[in-house]
């Protein structure tokens, strides 16, 4: 009779411990997934900051009467395209991330062409308005680089948890999938950024 009672206690303790493990592991995975979403929002904020500054640069440059209009048109078109690609934190995938990164790279390339064109206009390059925008854009580019790096870090942490045993079993049961395509060597360090010489 005592052995049945002890067996019951042991089985009950194992079930309780297993339940606690499942609960703690599930909550840990949820927190890591939420960090991924939060960090994605930081990347979006940095991209939006770049998008918001471009019209200021274009307006300062437009004041120069003989400035190349095709350059301004290309920058405006690239900004419009980058602005149209917006991905919510709950809908992050490698394809959508790459789509947005491509649109942002196109915007950065257009802005770089604008900056190169400005080099021909020393009177414009030396204005306080342009210098202030240049400083703010340089800061924005640093923010984008840091946000991408941090995003890659939380993706790596999340993927490490989802792929590790025994957490992998819990992740599989509750539908947590690895987020592929976001490793730091996937191209985040090769993205185009706006550069001032």
C-alpha positions in Angstrom: 0.0 0.0 0.0 2.8 2.4 0.9 4.6 1.7 -2.4 1.4 2.6 -4.3 1.2 5.9 -2.4 4.9 6.7 -3.0 4.5 5.8 -6.7 1.5 8.1 -6.9 3.5 10.9 -5.3 6.4 10.4 -7.6 4.2 10.4 -10.7 2.4 13.5 -9.4 5.7 15.2 -8.8 6.9 14.4 -12.3 3.7 15.7 -13.8 4.0 18.9 -11.8 7.6 19.4 -12.7 6.9 18.7 -16.4 4.0 21.2 -16.2 6.2 23.8 -14.6 8.9 23.2 -17.3 6.4 23.6 -20.1 5.0 26.8 -18.6 8.4 28.4 -18.0 9.7 27.4 -21.4 6.5 28.6 -23.2 6.7 32.0 -21.3 10.4 32.3 -22.2 9.7 31.7 -25.9 6.9 34.2 -25.8 9.2 36.9 -24.3 11.8 36.2 -26.9 9.3 36.4 -29.7 8.0 39.7 -28.3 11.6 41.0 -28.2 11.9 40.2 -31.9 8.8 42.2 -32.6 10.0 45.1 -30.5 13.3 45.2 -32.2 11.7 45.0 -35.6 9.7 48.1 -34.6 13.0 49.8 -33.8 14.2 49.0 -37.3 11.0 50.4 -38.7 11.4 53.6 -36.6 14.9 54.1 -37.9 13.7 53.5 -41.5 10.8 56.0 -41.0 13.2 58.6 -39.6 15.3 58.3 -42.9 12.1 58.6 -44.9 11.0 61.7 -43.0 14.3 63.5 -43.5 14.6 63.0 -47.2 11.9 65.7 -48.1 13.8 68.2 -45.9 17.0 67.5 -47.9 15.1 67.7 -51.2 13.5 71.0 -50.2 16.9 72.6 -49.2 18.4 71.4 -52.5 15.3 72.6 -54.6 16.2 76.1 -53.6 19.1 75.9 -55.9 17.6 77.0 -59.2 19.8 75.1 -61.6 20.0 71.9 -59.6 19.5 68.6 -61.6 15.8 67.9 -61.4 16.1 64.3 -62.5 18.1 63.6 -59.3 15.4 65.1 -57.2 12.7 63.1 -59.0 14.6 59.9 -58.4 15.0 60.6 -54.7 11.3 61.4 -54.4 10.3 58.2 -56.2 12.6 56.1 -54.1 11.2 57.7 -51.0 7.7 57.0 -52.1 8.5 53.4 -52.8 10.3 52.9 -49.5 7.4 54.5 -47.7 4.9 52.1 -49.3 6.7 49.0 -48.0 5.8 48.8 -44.3 5.8 45.5 -42.4 4.0 45.1 -39.1 5.9 43.4 -36.3 3.5 40.5 -36.3 4.1 39.9 -40.0 7.9 39.7 -40.2 9.3 37.2 -42.6 12.6 36.9 -44.5 10.8 37.7 -47.8 9.2 40.8 -46.4 12.3 41.9 -44.6 14.3 41.6 -47.8 11.6 43.5 -49.8 11.8 46.4 -47.3 15.6 46.3 -47.2 15.7 46.5 -51.0 13.3 49.5 -51.0 15.4 51.2 -48.3 18.6 50.5 -50.1 17.2 52.0 -53.3 16.3 55.1 -51.2 19.8 55.3 -49.8 21.3 55.0 -53.3 19.1 57.8 -54.6 20.1 59.9 -51.6 23.8 59.1 -52.2 23.4 60.3 -55.8 21.8 63.5 -54.4 24.7 64.0 -52.0 27.2 63.5 -54.8 25.4 66.0 -57.0 25.4 68.5 -54.1 29.2 68.4 -54.1 29.1 70.4 -57.4 27.3 73.2 -55.5 29.7 74.6 -52.8 27.3 77.5 -52.0 24.5 74.9 -51.2 26.9 72.4 -49.4 28.0 75.2 -47.1 24.5 76.4 -46.0 23.6 75.9 -42.4 20.3 74.1 -43.4 22.1 71.5 -45.4 24.8 71.0 -42.8 22.2 70.5 -40.1 20.3 67.9 -42.3 23.6 66.2 -43.1 24.3 65.7 -39.4 20.9 64.4 -38.7 21.0 62.0 -41.6 24.4 60.7 -40.5 22.9 60.1 -37.1 19.9 58.3 -38.7 22.2 56.0 -40.7 24.0 55.1 -37.5 20.6 54.3 -35.9 19.6 52.1 -38.8 22.9 50.2 -38.6 22.5 49.7 -34.8 18.8 48.7 -35.1 19.6 46.1 -37.8 22.5 44.7 -35.6 20.2 44.6 -32.5 17.5 42.9 -34.6 19.9 40.3 -35.8 20.9 39.7 -32.2 17.4 39.1 -31.0 16.7 36.8 -34.0 19.8 34.8 -33.2 18.8 34.5 -29.5 15.2 33.5 -30.4 16.4 30.9 -33.0 19.0 29.5 -30.6 16.1 28.8 -28.1 13.7 27.4 -30.7 16.3 25.1 -32.1 17.9 23.9 -28.8 16.9 20.6 -27.2 14.7 20.2 -25.1 13.1 23.6 -25.8 12.8 22.6 -29.4 10.1 20.1 -28.4 8.1 22.7 -26.5 8.5 25.2 -29.4 7.3 22.6 -31.8 4.2 21.7 -29.7 3.2 25.4 -29.4 4.1 26.4 -32.9 7.2 28.5 -32.4 9.1 28.4 -35.7 12.7 29.5 -36.3 12.9 32.9 -38.1 15.2 32.1 -41.0 17.0 34.6 -43.1 17.8 37.2 -40.5 21.3 36.2 -39.4 23.8 39.0 -39.4 25.8 37.6 -42.3 22.6 37.6 -44.5 23.4 41.1 -45.7 22.5 43.5 -43.0 26.1 44.6 -42.9 26.1 45.1 -46.7 23.1 47.3 -46.8 23.4 50.7 -48.6 23.7 53.7 -46.3 23.7 57.4 -47.0 27.2 58.7 -46.9 28.6 62.2 -46.8 32.2 62.7 -47.6 
